[in-house]
Amino acid sequence: MGVENAIRIGKALDKFTLAWYEDMIPWQLVDQWKMLKNRVDTPVCTGKIYIVKKVSNLW
């Protein structure tokens, strides 16, 4: 989708007072997540894929 589209969509959705946005852009793009976080009012989250990869050897 790209960070600019994620920001545009995020701003449009801000009026609905959602709890958070999840996985709007790939989790690896940390700089883009910072941009998104700074440009929308709703909290953003990601990382479950990273967590699964880090702890998958525990099972």
Secondary structure, 3 states (H helix, E strand, C coil): CCHHHHHHHHHHHHHHCCCCEECCCCCCCHHHHHHHHHHCCCCEECCHHHHHHHHHHHC
